[in-house]
Amino acid sequence: MPAHHPLPSGIALEALVVELRRLSWGAADILLAYGRGDQPPYGFAPALSVEEGGEGPVTAADLAVNRWLLDGLAGAFPAAAWTVLSEETAKEQLTPGEPLAAEWLWILDPLDGTKDFLQGTGEYAVHLALVHRGEPVLGVVLLPEMEELWVGVMASLSGGASEAWCENRVGDRQPVRFSARRALGELVLVASRNHRDQRLEQLLAALALGDTRAIGSVGGKVATILRGETDLYISLSGKSAPKDWDMAAPEAVLRAAGGAFSHADGRPLAYNSGDVRQAGCLVASHGLSHLELCQKAAAAMASIDPGFRL
């Protein structure tokens, strides 16, 4: 059993989950309104188009959800001994090479999958992760268009067993349903539509997996693994790499459910390290074949790109 790390400032885990539920569905209301061109709730202004001198619906929605989450956490837990880092505030908060001085750190992505939001695919997400000393211990992945709220709580935070589930707006819960597929040739990959290059194609050919499904946000990808629709996701960074806020919440939910998320060489992902880039060959899976996947991916990358750091 991992060491138990109670929440700071005497905050009860149950009360925190209740507040995260409220904030998440409020974020869903905001994003759905902006996406449909409706009047946003909670006093947020309608989006002005770029032609009208505004920032457009994507930026307006992103900023509105960011403000909703920051104000919500601050209002509900004003004395909490934690720091909050958002994708929208990172430039002001971070100094390259220097981790934030925070034992407890929220890492937020108000809108993961901006292209999907703009294109109307519905495959965008909201990520909230609580990180303790570099490890995600609580994760929330909201899929507004699917009316799904995925929550994962690690054993180190709960003091009991790790737990993950999906719930709807009225609180009805559904369990995680990993597939039973184990052989690599049967595994279904969930991949990005946009972030694919020749090296990734070579790696996928070497792994000789089964089918492939394309999904937008990282949270949406991991949700397909949790539903049993797919089995793994591979991030192979090229010119750009995903950031802490892309990965922290999906990792927490997946690992709390019993899945696995690591570098291909077995190293865990590190958060608040002084570099928000999650570079390398990252493998997320339902766990049944994770070690074999990582070993085969590492061997393939040694041939494809010998200098690549996994």
C-alpha atoms as one frame of an Amber mdcrd trajectory, in Angstrom:
protein
   0.000   0.000   0.000   1.499   3.378  -0.976   2.066   6.024   1.677  -1.032
   8.052   2.450  -0.791  11.796   1.794  -3.897  13.565   3.156  -5.048  16.711
   1.422  -3.619  19.965   2.790  -5.402  22.350   5.143  -7.709  19.651   6.475
  -9.689  19.462   3.214 -11.872  16.366   2.994 -11.519  14.338  -0.198 -15.292
  13.901  -0.503 -15.854  17.669  -0.272 -13.184  18.255  -2.909 -14.783  15.792
  -5.326 -18.164  17.453  -4.813 -16.682  20.834  -5.711 -14.805  19.436  -8.707
 -18.068  17.982  -9.950 -19.757  21.394  -9.713 -16.873  23.150 -11.427 -16.687
  20.564 -14.184 -20.322  20.707 -15.192 -20.193  24.496 -15.000 -17.237  24.373
 -17.404 -19.315  22.139 -19.671 -22.132  24.709 -19.693 -19.679  27.446 -20.661
 -18.027  25.500 -23.471 -21.285  24.222 -24.907 -22.698  27.750 -24.981 -19.676
  29.235 -26.737 -19.518  26.310 -29.137 -23.134  26.804 -30.188 -23.024  30.587
 -30.271 -25.433  30.901 -27.328 -25.297  33.359 -24.457 -22.668  32.014 -22.024
 -23.834  31.371 -18.451 -22.457  32.675 -15.136 -22.073  36.241 -16.386 -19.509
  35.613 -19.113 -19.726  37.820 -22.185 -20.586  36.474 -25.636 -17.654  35.893
 -27.936 -16.858  38.561 -30.481 -15.447  37.421 -33.771 -12.004  38.533 -34.860
 -13.716  40.676 -37.483 -15.674  42.374 -34.689 -12.492  43.140 -32.786 -12.744
  40.167 -30.414 -10.633  37.092 -29.868 -13.061  34.596 -31.376 -15.086  31.823
 -29.718 -12.184  29.446 -28.966 -10.085  31.959 -27.047 -13.154  33.408 -25.333
 -14.290  29.949 -24.212 -10.788  28.996 -23.076 -10.396  32.145 -20.993 -13.906
  31.903 -19.540 -13.416  28.312 -18.364 -10.002  29.211 -17.002 -11.489  32.020
 -14.932 -14.382  29.794 -13.799 -11.997  27.106 -12.536  -9.513  29.461 -10.873
 -12.223  31.463  -9.120 -14.086  28.299  -8.160 -11.124  26.626  -6.492 -10.115
  29.847  -4.735 -13.642  30.495  -3.523 -14.304  26.979  -2.279 -10.926  26.484
  -0.593  -9.544  29.947   0.218  -6.999  28.697   2.753  -5.786  25.665   0.813
  -2.018  25.210   0.824  -1.731  24.454  -2.856  -0.687  26.260  -6.010  -2.749
  26.364  -9.205  -1.077  26.233 -12.627  -3.142  26.609 -15.771  -2.149  26.488
 -19.397  -3.505  30.030 -19.636  -1.352  31.351 -16.771   1.815  29.334 -17.384
   3.748  32.102 -19.140   3.318  34.403 -16.158   3.953  31.714 -13.522   6.836
  29.671 -14.881  10.550  30.300 -15.209  12.312  27.832 -17.541  14.309  25.275
 -15.603  12.726  26.130 -12.247   9.934  24.003 -10.747   7.238  25.817  -8.840
   7.769  25.732  -5.074   4.646  23.705  -4.416   4.181  20.390  -2.635   0.588
  20.317  -3.898  -0.056  21.639  -7.392  -3.184  21.838  -9.510  -2.470  21.521
 -13.235  -5.402  22.683 -15.354  -6.205  22.684 -19.046  -9.440  24.637 -19.571
  -9.760  23.435 -23.171  -7.742  20.488 -24.454  -8.405  20.040 -28.154  -8.918
  23.559 -29.446  -8.955  22.409 -33.071 -11.738  19.963 -32.271 -13.689  22.683
 -30.478 -13.296  24.971 -33.469 -14.138  22.264 -36.011 -17.146  21.008 -34.067
 -15.991  17.387 -33.701 -17.019  17.318 -30.028 -13.716  15.655 -29.127 -12.413
  18.333 -26.763 -11.975  18.034 -23.008 -11.301  19.863 -19.755  -8.474  18.553
 -17.556  -7.975  19.066 -13.821  -5.178  17.245 -12.004  -3.888  17.499  -8.457
  -0.179  16.675  -8.317   1.677  15.830  -5.112   5.458  16.127  -5.282   5.459
  15.551  -9.023   2.927  12.697  -9.153  -0.724  13.082 -10.217  -2.898  11.751
  -7.393  -6.310  12.989  -8.533  -7.551  13.552 -12.047 -10.727  14.825 -13.662
 -11.377  14.598 -17.395 -14.577  16.249 -18.597 -15.997  15.479 -22.043 -18.777
  18.074 -22.394 -20.282  16.860 -25.669 -20.508  13.276 -24.397 -21.828  14.295
 -20.969 -19.037  12.254 -19.346 -17.055  13.150 -16.244 -14.140  10.786 -15.585
 -12.640  10.877 -12.087  -9.595   9.032 -10.793  -8.258   9.004  -7.219  -4.962
   7.326  -6.426  -4.551   5.218  -3.283  -1.910   7.592  -1.925  -4.581  10.289
  -1.698  -7.591   8.241  -0.604  -5.795   6.076   1.929  -7.569   3.053   0.459
  -7.596   1.478  -2.969  -7.182   3.528  -6.135 -10.520   4.163  -7.820 -11.778
   5.553 -11.113 -15.234   5.956 -12.565 -17.358   7.872 -15.061 -20.475   9.809
 -14.118 -23.121  11.929 -15.826 -24.710  15.199 -14.739 -27.063  13.573 -12.268
 -24.271  11.600 -10.651 -25.014   8.160 -12.093 -21.742   6.228 -12.116 -20.407
   3.768 -14.630 -17.310   1.646 -13.980 -14.199   1.507 -16.102 -14.449  -1.249
 -18.717 -11.015  -2.114 -20.073 -10.978  -4.539 -22.968  -9.553  -8.030 -22.490
  -7.388  -7.770 -25.614  -3.821  -8.748 -24.811  -1.970  -9.845 -27.969  -0.277
  -6.883 -29.655  -1.808  -7.760 -33.015  -5.283  -7.410 -31.476  -4.752  -4.127
 -29.640  -6.630  -1.070 -30.877  -4.614   2.141 -30.988  -6.126   5.566 -30.399
  -4.134   8.215 -32.224  -4.142  11.904 -33.067  -5.448  13.218 -36.337  -2.871
  15.952 -36.595   0.307  15.061 -34.649   1.732  12.228 -36.734   5.081  12.034
 -38.505   7.206   9.476 -40.306   8.870   8.200 -37.140   5.524   7.464 -35.519
   4.329   5.654 -38.614   7.514   3.559 -38.559   7.044   2.788 -34.879   3.430
   1.723 -35.385   4.481  -0.512 -38.275   7.096  -2.158 -36.035   4.553  -2.765
 -33.264   2.147  -4.405 -35.748  -0.949  -3.469 -33.783  -4.561  -4.060 -34.756
  -7.013  -1.314 -35.685  -6.544   2.431 -35.208  -9.043   5.077 -34.144  -8.441
   8.832 -34.391  -9.585  11.108 -31.536  -8.775  14.742 -30.721  -7.895  15.575
 -27.116  -5.664  13.443 -24.908  -8.510  13.205 -22.398 -10.790  11.938 -25.139
  -8.187   9.391 -26.207  -7.744   8.009 -22.699 -11.528   7.858 -22.260 -11.730
   5.439 -25.204  -9.267   3.177 -23.364 -11.343   3.427 -20.178 -14.489   2.434
 -22.106 -12.711  -0.538 -23.695 -13.057   0.841 -27.211  -9.282   1.115 -27.634
  -6.288  -0.197 -25.714  -3.353   2.172 -26.041  -2.153   5.628 -26.978   1.405
   6.536 -27.989   2.812  10.063 -27.920   6.040  10.424 -29.863   7.179  14.004
 -29.630   8.671  15.625 -32.677   8.968  19.362 -33.238   6.659  19.919 -30.309
   5.785  17.858 -27.260   2.636  17.668 -25.161   2.729  19.655 -21.943   2.046
  18.851 -18.293  -1.563  20.039 -18.623  -2.188  17.712 -21.562  -1.113  14.590
 -19.683  -1.550  14.978 -15.907  -5.321  14.493 -15.570  -5.647  11.671 -18.144
  -2.712   9.879 -16.528  -4.236  10.134 -13.052  -7.564   8.701 -14.194  -5.977
   5.907 -16.239  -3.569   4.820 -13.499  -6.260   5.019 -10.810  -8.336   2.656
 -12.970  -5.473   0.137 -13.071  -4.017   1.125 -16.415  -0.470   2.257 -17.112
   1.157   5.451 -18.372   4.935   5.712 -18.747   7.890   6.395 -20.999   8.811
   3.490 -23.254  11.866   2.848 -21.071   9.600   2.429 -18.050  10.248   5.802
 -16.452   7.219   7.538 -14.954   6.190  10.918 -16.282   7.506  13.785 -14.141
   5.451  16.901 -13.461   6.539  20.321 -12.204  10.093  19.424 -13.180  11.099
  22.837 -14.497  10.206  21.801 -18.045   6.507  21.467 -18.859   7.227  19.512
 -22.053   6.399  15.806 -21.813   8.901  14.755 -24.441   9.875  11.259 -25.510
   8.007   8.105 -26.394   5.065   7.933 -23.998   2.821   4.884 -23.787  -0.623
   4.845 -22.168  -2.499   1.550 -22.058  -5.016  -0.627 -20.261  -2.014  -2.295
 -18.672  -2.403  -5.890 -19.806   0.430  -5.716 -22.342   2.160  -2.557 -21.169
   5.582  -4.039 -20.457   5.681  -5.842 -23.805   4.532  -2.691 -25.601   7.220
  -0.588 -23.981   9.990  -3.089 -24.623   9.046  -3.459 -28.267   8.651   0.305
 -28.729  12.061   0.971 -27.139  13.729  -1.591 -29.384  12.040  -0.169 -32.473
  13.011   3.423 -31.640  16.645   2.375 -31.190  16.589   1.441 -34.870  14.304
   4.197 -36.166  16.059   7.084 -34.398  19.111   5.930 -32.405  19.597   9.301
 -30.713  16.004   9.675 -29.571  15.553   9.924 -25.786  12.672   7.763 -24.720
